Each structure stands twice: as structure tokens, then as C-alpha cells.
């Protein structure tokens, strides 16, 4: 079973309610949702029924309906589950849930792409194709500016196997970059050192003058916030691409 990773708690409430964020991300999803005593499909149905029973029919329920569909719950199965629950939880609630379920299991709607499915799993937007820097990447990347004032922050997303070239951040004073992984799984590697795996919540500090690259795993999307440390005469020196051999050795 694919491990479930959740960062919504820390993204939304990390500073305001860090203990709650910890329970949400690390205990509810990190431990309970990854418990294999109940299969993920059954767990999804139980969650939908529980929310319906409480009359919770907002975007959170729609998220769990979509999650149920993504984990193999069919339209026939969700209709049966909602109908059965209606007798015990109330008829009006079933109408509200059916309206949401019709949207999720809309067979006339275009299929959700891999990119859309991944974007729905992270807090920050994936953004537009990173065309301006495409020549410095192998594979498709995306860029979503988050902050353009004081400190520049962008969410950079890599499709599986995508990585940027070896490069060096330079500055007369200050400078460097901070990477904060916000979704998926990727790698960061400095010249002459083993690659470091990154998953949601991991942070890498990159000083000036260090040759490095970062990118996605072989079969995983990867997103990180790229935070530019204020610098005097700061610039990036782009070097050679990361060869397929070096990449394979780094992520194996």
C-alpha cells in the first residue's frame, strides 16, 4: 500500500496550533490512515459514512469522496453505502451527500490527470510550465510564485524523473537558497556527496558556492518551496545536466 502523507495540518495551522497540526498530520494520517488492519478502500467508506452521519457535507466530505474514488470505491458501492446509511443517519443527509457524490462520480466529466491528482494532494499550487528555465531542466517542471516581496518564494514542481542541472548560487554577500519540501518525494545532491531524499516537511539549506542539483524521484512527483536568501550581487551559475547514469545512482 502506498504510504499516505499529509501536510495540510502544518500548512494551515502549523504556527497557530502546532500540536493539533501534529495530531492531524502525524497521528491521524501518518499512523491511523497507514494502519493495515483495515484496507484503504474500507477505511475510505467508513470515513464518508462517519462524516455523513454527523451532517458534515462541505468540501471536506467531497475531498473524502474523491479520495474514496481514487482508492477504488465504485459508483455502485458508494451509492449502496449512502443509501444504507440514510436509514440510520437521516434521509435529508443522504440527499446532500448524493449531490456531492454525483459530482465526484460524474462519468461525463473528463478524467482527472496525474498532474491534477497530485495538485489536489498538496497545499500550494503547481503553477504554470516553467518555460523560462526549461533549458536548465531535464523533464517537465512547473513554477508557482508564492511571494514576490521582501523574500522571493516559489513553489517548484517536478514531474517524475525531472531534475535541474548542476548549478551554483553565487553572491558577493549573503545569498544561497532554502528548499522546503511540500509534497511528493525528491532528491538533493551536492557535488561529491550522496544524494539526500526529501519528503514533505524536509528542509535543505544551500550555501553559496556549493555545486548541486535537485529533482523528483523516478516514479514520484516532487514539490518544494524555493526560498531565495537575500544577497548582494546574487546570481546562479548553471552547469552541465545531471546525466542519466548519475541520476540513477543517486536515486537507487
Secondary structure, 3 states (H helix, E strand, C coil): CCCCCCCHHHHHHCCCCHHHHHHHHHHHHHHHCCCCCCCHHHHHHHHHHHHHHCCCCCHHHHHHHHHHHHCCCCHHHHHHHHHHHHHHHCHHHHHHHHHHHHHHCCCCCCCCCHHHHHHCCCCCCCCEECHHHHHHEECCEEEEEEECCCCCEEEEEECCCCEECCEEEECCEECCEEEEEEEEEEEEEECCCCCEEEECCCEEEECCCCCEEEEECCCCCEEEEEEECCEECCEEEECCCCCHHHHHHHHC
